[in-house]
Amino acid sequence: MQNRKLRYRKTLWGLFALSSILLVGVWLWGMWMQVPSNIRLKAGNSQELSFSIPATGEISCETITQDVYAVDMAKPVTFITDQVEDYQLSVKLFGIIPFKQSQVSVIEDIKLKPVGKPIGIYVKTDGILVLESGEFKGEDGQMKAPATSLLQGGDYILKFNGEDISDKKLFMQKIGESDGQPIVLTIERNQEIFNIKVSPEKNEQGEYKLGIWIRDNAQGVGTMTYVDENHHFGALGHGINDVDTATLMKLENGSLYHTDIVSVKKGQKGTPGELTGLIAYSDSNRIGEIIDNTKSGIFGTVDNSFTEEEGEYLEVGLKQEVTLGTAQILSCVDNQTQYYDAEIIGIHPENDNVNRGIEIKVTDERLLEKTGGIVQGMSGSPIIQNGKLIGAVTHVLVNDPARGYGIFIENMLEH
């Protein structure tokens, strides 16, 4: 009986200790999330940050001075600087325990014009994207798989026998003319470049094949987020990924085209809606050039005529300026760009997924009636709060189309 009581007490103490460790861990994690890894400030502005944690911080900048400035992070911290520079913020809990290192970047105080208009997108890949490798029936009736152990989905074919190649039709032509001789392909996989040797084989029709599915371009409809005074644009708020491999497509070149929305598929629980645009891929319909395809959006230059009739330039709202509550989405779902009421219901400055920093809910009955909320094709729609451009719509929640996510505008400006 005595041993049983002792074991019982030990178990209780063990559970208590484990619970205490978990509570401390949650508390520390909450404080960790209170201090963003990257903090941006506007040059020439007085800006106040509130961390509200029992810690001290030391701010330093080696390029300007060796001095170190101490701050009490339990109280609001005011920053004033005219220097466009990067600083380091070293955080110590209770002024003793090293806790976190953050980068504080002072950026130029620029203004952007929110656009919210639909755009037709065409991008050409830098190389040929491999979607999948597999088998086919050969001329002899046996299954063939020349490339299965050599190529995989997400690979980019950069060269054919030492010559650059990025055209799907030309690649297939060269395979057909190979006469089954071994060919050397230069491949990029996970940012590594190497060569493989593979021999095409004949299919049932007597044509030489490798047994791979490939793609060299992508098209679609999205929304332009902003344009600056030099006609540089940002759009989508997320990158263009291949629909089959989910790989961020390597861009050789790309173009923007004028598009009109011809139909709206209303979103429902479990089924996302969609904007369908009519795009004529002609030079006369071309309105801009895509230069970069990144995880935070597509970027390039746009003709002034496309945006000259849009609204005024607005200040940029940084992460620390975004608050829970009322906001607006600027979007065009019926070929008329309008502001629609919405609500910021979550702010996640440290989210690992840069495209999900803002949680947003559509509250405008007009937009809910037209689309059910957020639909495919609205990606890139500007989010406005307190007269500032704070972000762009990026995703919809499939089980609740009235809700979705957005990216902070400062993350789009990182590119």
C-alpha positions as CSV (number, residue, x, y, z in Angstrom):
1,M,0.0,0.0,0.0
2,Q,2.8,2.4,0.9
3,N,4.6,1.7,-2.5
4,R,1.3,2.3,-4.4
5,K,0.8,5.7,-2.7
6,L,4.4,6.6,-3.5
7,R,4.0,5.7,-7.1
8,Y,0.7,7.7,-7.2
9,R,2.4,10.8,-5.8
10,K,5.3,10.5,-8.2
11,T,2.8,10.2,-11.1
12,L,1.0,13.4,-9.9
13,W,4.3,15.3,-9.6
14,G,5.4,14.1,-13.0
15,L,2.1,15.2,-14.6
16,F,2.4,18.6,-12.7
17,A,6.0,19.0,-14.0
18,L,4.9,18.1,-17.5
19,S,2.0,20.5,-17.4
20,S,4.2,23.3,-16.1
21,I,6.8,22.7,-18.9
22,L,4.0,22.8,-21.5
23,L,2.5,26.0,-20.0
24,V,6.0,27.7,-20.0
25,G,6.5,26.5,-23.6
26,V,3.2,28.0,-24.7
27,W,4.0,31.2,-22.9
28,L,7.4,31.5,-24.5
29,W,6.0,30.6,-28.0
30,G,3.4,33.4,-27.6
31,M,6.1,35.9,-26.7
32,W,8.3,34.7,-29.6
33,M,5.4,35.4,-32.0
34,Q,4.9,38.9,-30.5
35,V,8.3,39.9,-32.0
36,P,8.4,39.6,-35.8
37,S,11.6,38.2,-37.3
38,N,11.5,41.1,-39.8
39,I,10.3,44.5,-38.8
40,R,10.0,47.3,-41.4
41,L,9.8,51.0,-40.7
42,K,9.3,54.0,-43.0
43,A,12.1,56.5,-43.3
44,G,11.2,59.9,-41.9
45,N,8.3,58.7,-39.9
46,S,7.8,58.4,-36.1
47,Q,6.5,54.9,-35.6
48,E,5.5,53.2,-32.3
49,L,5.8,49.4,-31.9
50,S,4.2,47.6,-29.0
51,F,5.7,44.2,-28.0
52,S,4.4,44.0,-24.4
53,I,6.8,41.3,-23.3
54,P,9.1,41.2,-20.2
55,A,12.3,41.7,-22.1
56,T,14.9,44.3,-23.1
57,G,16.2,44.9,-26.6
58,E,19.4,46.2,-28.0
59,I,19.4,47.9,-31.4
60,S,22.6,48.2,-33.4
61,C,23.6,49.2,-37.0
62,E,27.3,48.5,-37.9
63,T,27.2,50.6,-41.1
64,I,26.3,53.8,-39.2
65,T,27.7,53.5,-35.7
66,Q,29.0,51.0,-33.2
67,D,26.6,52.5,-30.6
68,V,24.0,50.1,-29.1
69,Y,20.6,51.5,-28.1
70,A,18.7,49.8,-25.3
71,V,14.9,49.6,-25.3
72,D,12.3,48.3,-22.8
73,M,10.1,45.9,-24.7
74,A,7.4,45.9,-22.0
75,K,6.6,49.4,-23.0
76,P,5.7,50.9,-26.5
77,V,8.9,51.6,-28.4
78,T,9.1,54.7,-30.7
79,F,11.4,54.6,-33.7
80,I,12.5,57.8,-35.6
81,T,15.1,57.6,-38.4
82,D,15.8,59.1,-41.8
83,Q,18.4,56.5,-42.7
84,V,17.4,53.7,-45.1
85,E,19.4,51.0,-43.4
86,D,19.1,47.6,-41.8
87,Y,19.4,47.3,-38.0
88,Q,19.6,44.3,-35.6
89,L,17.3,43.9,-32.6
90,S,18.6,41.5,-30.0
91,V,16.0,40.5,-27.5
92,K,16.7,39.2,-23.9
93,L,14.0,37.9,-21.6
94,F,14.1,39.7,-18.3
95,G,17.1,41.5,-19.6
96,I,19.3,38.4,-19.1
97,I,18.3,35.4,-21.3
98,P,19.1,35.7,-25.0
99,F,15.7,35.1,-26.8
100,K,15.5,36.3,-30.4
101,Q,17.3,38.2,-33.1
102,S,15.2,40.3,-35.4
103,Q,16.1,42.4,-38.5
104,V,14.7,46.0,-38.5
105,S,14.7,47.4,-42.0
106,V,14.0,51.1,-42.7
107,I,12.5,51.4,-46.1
108,E,11.6,54.4,-48.3
109,D,8.2,55.9,-47.6
110,I,6.6,55.1,-51.0
111,K,3.0,55.4,-52.2
112,L,1.3,52.9,-54.4
113,K,-1.9,53.0,-56.5
114,P,-4.3,50.1,-55.7
115,V,-5.6,48.7,-59.0
116,G,-7.9,45.7,-58.5
117,K,-8.5,45.1,-62.2
118,P,-8.4,41.6,-63.8
119,I,-5.4,40.6,-65.9
120,G,-4.7,37.8,-68.4
121,I,-1.4,36.1,-67.7
122,Y,0.9,34.2,-69.9
123,V,4.3,32.9,-68.8
124,K,6.9,30.9,-70.6
125,T,9.0,28.6,-68.5
126,D,12.8,28.9,-68.3
127,G,13.4,25.4,-69.7
128,I,10.9,22.6,-70.0
129,L,9.0,21.5,-66.9
130,V,8.7,17.7,-66.3
131,L,5.2,16.9,-64.9
132,E,5.6,13.2,-64.5
133,S,7.4,10.1,-66.0
134,G,5.8,6.8,-66.7
135,E,5.3,3.9,-69.0
136,F,4.0,3.4,-72.6
137,K,3.5,0.3,-74.7
138,G,6.3,-0.3,-77.1
139,E,6.4,-1.4,-80.7
140,D,7.0,-4.9,-79.5
141,G,4.0,-4.9,-77.2
142,Q,6.1,-4.6,-74.0
143,M,5.8,-1.7,-71.6
144,K,8.6,0.8,-71.9
145,A,9.8,3.4,-69.3
146,P,13.1,5.0,-70.6
147,A,13.1,8.0,-68.2
148,T,11.3,6.7,-65.1
149,S,14.4,6.3,-63.0
150,L,16.1,9.4,-64.4
151,L,13.5,12.2,-64.5
152,Q,10.8,13.2,-62.0
153,G,8.0,15.7,-61.6
154,G,9.4,19.2,-60.9
155,D,12.6,18.7,-63.0
156,Y,13.5,21.4,-65.5
157,I,15.1,20.3,-68.8
158,L,17.5,23.1,-69.7
159,K,19.6,21.6,-72.5
160,F,19.4,18.9,-75.2
161,N,22.8,17.5,-76.1
162,G,24.4,20.7,-74.9
163,E,22.0,23.1,-76.6
164,D,19.6,25.3,-74.7
165,I,16.0,24.3,-75.1
166,S,12.8,25.7,-73.8
167,D,10.2,24.9,-76.4
168,K,8.0,21.8,-75.9
169,K,7.3,21.2,-79.6
170,L,11.0,21.4,-80.6
171,F,11.9,19.1,-77.8
172,M,9.4,16.5,-78.9
173,Q,10.7,16.9,-82.5
174,K,14.2,16.2,-81.4
175,I,13.2,13.1,-79.5
176,G,11.3,11.9,-82.6
177,E,14.4,12.4,-84.8
178,S,16.8,10.8,-82.3
179,D,16.7,7.4,-84.0
180,G,16.9,5.9,-80.5
181,Q,20.4,7.1,-79.9
182,P,21.4,8.1,-76.4
183,I,20.8,11.8,-75.7
184,V,22.2,14.0,-72.9
185,L,19.8,16.2,-71.0
186,T,20.9,18.9,-68.7
187,I,18.5,19.0,-65.7
188,E,17.8,21.4,-62.9
189,R,16.4,19.7,-59.7
190,N,16.1,21.4,-56.3
191,Q,18.5,24.2,-57.5
192,E,21.1,21.6,-58.6
193,I,22.1,21.2,-62.3
194,F,23.4,18.0,-63.7
195,N,23.4,15.8,-66.8
196,I,21.6,12.5,-67.5
197,K,21.9,10.2,-70.5
198,V,18.7,8.5,-71.7
199,S,17.8,6.5,-74.8
200,P,14.3,7.0,-76.4
201,E,12.3,4.0,-77.4
202,K,9.6,3.4,-80.0
203,N,5.9,3.3,-79.0
204,E,3.1,1.3,-80.7
205,Q,3.0,3.8,-83.6
206,G,6.8,3.5,-84.1
207,E,7.5,7.0,-82.7
208,Y,10.5,7.6,-80.4
209,K,9.4,8.7,-76.9
210,L,10.8,9.1,-73.4
211,G,7.6,8.5,-71.5
212,I,7.4,11.9,-69.8
213,W,4.7,14.6,-69.6
214,I,6.0,18.1,-70.1
215,R,4.9,21.7,-70.1
216,D,6.6,25.0,-71.3
217,N,4.0,27.6,-70.4
218,A,1.0,28.6,-68.3
219,Q,-2.0,30.9,-68.7
220,G,-4.7,32.2,-66.4
221,V,-6.6,35.1,-64.9
222,G,-5.7,37.1,-61.8
223,T,-5.9,40.6,-60.3
224,M,-3.4,43.4,-60.4
225,T,-2.7,44.6,-56.8
226,Y,-0.8,47.9,-57.3
227,V,1.3,50.1,-59.6
228,D,3.9,52.6,-58.6
229,E,4.8,55.9,-60.1
230,N,7.3,54.3,-62.5
231,H,4.7,51.9,-63.9
232,H,6.0,48.9,-62.0
233,F,3.2,46.5,-60.9
234,G,2.7,43.7,-58.4
235,A,-0.1,41.2,-58.8
236,L,-1.6,37.9,-57.5
237,G,0.0,38.0,-54.0
238,H,1.3,34.5,-54.6
239,G,3.5,32.9,-57.3
240,I,2.4,31.0,-60.4
241,N,2.8,27.3,-59.5
242,D,2.4,24.4,-61.9
243,V,-1.0,22.9,-61.3
244,D,0.3,19.3,-61.5
245,T,3.6,19.5,-59.6
246,A,2.8,22.6,-57.3
247,T,6.3,23.8,-58.3
248,L,6.9,27.6,-58.6
249,M,7.4,28.0,-62.3
250,K,10.8,29.2,-63.5
251,L,10.2,32.2,-65.7
252,E,11.9,32.8,-69.0
253,N,9.4,35.6,-70.0
254,G,5.8,36.5,-69.5
255,S,3.1,39.0,-70.6
256,L,0.0,40.6,-69.3
257,Y,-3.1,41.0,-71.4
258,H,-6.3,42.9,-71.1
259,T,-9.2,40.7,-70.1
260,D,-12.9,41.0,-69.5
261,I,-14.7,38.9,-66.9
262,V,-17.4,36.9,-68.9
263,S,-18.8,34.7,-66.1
264,V,-18.7,34.3,-62.3
265,K,-19.0,30.8,-60.7
266,K,-20.3,31.5,-57.2
267,G,-18.4,29.8,-54.4
268,Q,-20.1,27.4,-52.1
269,K,-19.1,25.4,-49.1
270,G,-16.6,22.7,-50.3
271,T,-16.5,24.1,-53.9
272,P,-14.5,27.3,-54.6
273,G,-15.9,29.8,-57.1
274,E,-14.1,31.2,-60.1
275,L,-13.9,34.3,-62.3
276,T,-13.7,33.4,-66.0
277,G,-12.0,35.9,-68.3
278,L,-11.9,36.3,-72.0
279,I,-8.3,36.8,-73.1
280,A,-7.0,37.5,-76.6
281,Y,-3.3,36.6,-76.6
282,S,-2.4,39.2,-79.3
283,D,0.2,42.0,-79.4
284,S,-2.6,44.6,-79.7
285,N,-4.1,43.3,-76.4
286,R,-0.8,43.1,-74.5
287,I,-0.6,45.6,-71.6
288,G,2.6,44.7,-69.8
289,E,5.6,42.5,-69.2
290,I,6.1,40.0,-66.4
291,I,9.7,40.1,-65.1
292,D,9.6,38.1,-61.8
293,N,7.5,35.1,-60.6
294,T,8.0,34.8,-56.9
295,K,6.2,33.2,-53.9
296,S,4.8,36.6,-53.0
297,G,3.5,37.5,-56.5
298,I,4.3,38.4,-60.0
299,F,6.0,41.6,-60.9
300,G,7.0,43.7,-63.9
301,T,6.0,46.7,-65.9
302,V,2.6,47.8,-67.2
303,D,1.4,50.3,-69.8
304,N,0.3,53.5,-68.2
305,S,-2.9,53.5,-70.2
306,F,-4.1,50.4,-68.2
307,T,-4.0,52.2,-64.8
308,E,-4.1,55.9,-65.6
309,E,-7.9,56.2,-64.9
310,E,-7.6,54.3,-61.5
311,G,-7.8,56.0,-58.1
312,E,-5.3,57.9,-56.0
313,Y,-1.9,56.7,-54.7
314,L,-2.1,55.5,-51.1
315,E,0.4,55.1,-48.3
316,V,1.7,51.6,-47.6
317,G,0.4,50.1,-44.3
318,L,3.1,48.0,-42.6
319,K,2.4,44.9,-40.5
320,Q,2.4,46.7,-37.3
321,E,-0.2,49.2,-38.6
322,V,-2.7,46.5,-39.5
323,T,-5.5,46.0,-36.9
324,L,-8.4,43.7,-36.4
325,G,-11.7,45.2,-37.7
326,T,-13.1,46.9,-40.7
327,A,-11.3,46.9,-44.1
328,Q,-12.1,46.9,-47.8
329,I,-11.3,44.8,-50.8
330,L,-10.9,46.5,-54.2
331,S,-11.9,44.1,-56.9
332,C,-13.6,43.7,-60.3
333,V,-16.0,40.8,-60.6
334,D,-18.5,42.3,-63.1
335,N,-16.1,44.5,-65.2
336,Q,-16.5,47.4,-62.7
337,T,-13.8,47.9,-60.1
338,Q,-15.4,48.6,-56.7
339,Y,-14.6,48.7,-53.0
340,Y,-16.3,45.9,-51.0
341,D,-16.6,45.8,-47.2
342,A,-14.6,43.2,-45.3
343,E,-13.2,42.5,-41.9
344,I,-9.7,41.6,-40.7
345,I,-10.3,38.7,-38.3
346,G,-6.7,37.5,-37.8
347,I,-3.2,38.9,-38.1
348,H,-0.2,36.5,-38.3
349,P,3.0,38.5,-38.9
350,E,5.2,35.4,-38.2
351,N,3.2,32.9,-40.3
352,D,5.6,30.5,-42.0
353,N,3.4,30.8,-45.1
354,V,4.0,34.3,-46.3
355,N,0.7,34.3,-48.3
356,R,-1.4,33.8,-45.2
357,G,-0.4,36.7,-42.9
358,I,-3.9,38.2,-42.9
359,E,-7.2,36.5,-42.3
360,I,-10.1,38.3,-43.9
361,K,-13.8,37.9,-44.1
362,V,-16.1,39.4,-46.7
363,T,-19.0,41.2,-45.1
364,D,-20.3,43.2,-48.1
365,E,-23.7,41.7,-49.2
366,R,-23.2,42.8,-52.8
367,L,-20.0,40.7,-53.2
368,L,-21.5,37.8,-51.2
369,E,-24.5,37.8,-53.6
370,K,-22.3,37.9,-56.7
371,T,-19.5,35.5,-55.7
372,G,-20.2,34.0,-52.3
373,G,-17.1,35.8,-51.1
374,I,-13.6,35.1,-52.4
375,V,-13.2,33.2,-55.6
376,Q,-10.4,32.1,-57.9
377,G,-9.3,35.0,-60.0
378,M,-9.6,37.5,-57.2
379,S,-6.0,36.7,-56.0
380,G,-4.2,40.0,-55.9
381,S,-7.2,42.1,-55.0
382,P,-5.9,45.0,-52.8
383,I,-6.9,45.1,-49.2
384,I,-7.3,48.7,-47.8
385,Q,-7.5,49.7,-44.2
386,N,-7.6,53.2,-42.7
387,G,-6.8,54.7,-46.1
388,K,-3.6,52.6,-46.5
389,L,-2.8,49.7,-48.8
390,I,-2.0,46.9,-46.4
391,G,-2.1,43.7,-48.5
392,A,-3.7,41.5,-51.2
393,V,-6.1,38.6,-51.2
394,T,-4.4,35.3,-51.9
395,H,-6.6,32.3,-50.8
396,V,-10.1,31.3,-50.1
397,L,-11.2,28.9,-47.4
398,V,-12.9,26.0,-49.3
399,N,-15.3,25.3,-46.5
400,D,-16.3,28.9,-46.0
401,P,-15.9,31.0,-49.2
402,A,-16.7,34.2,-47.3
403,R,-13.3,33.8,-45.5
404,G,-9.8,33.7,-46.8
405,Y,-6.2,34.9,-46.5
406,G,-4.1,37.7,-47.7
407,I,-0.4,38.7,-47.9
408,F,1.0,41.8,-46.2
409,I,1.9,44.4,-48.8
410,E,5.4,44.8,-47.3
411,N,6.0,41.1,-48.2
412,M,5.1,41.8,-51.8
413,L,7.5,44.7,-51.9
414,E,10.4,42.4,-50.8
415,H,10.9,41.1,-54.3
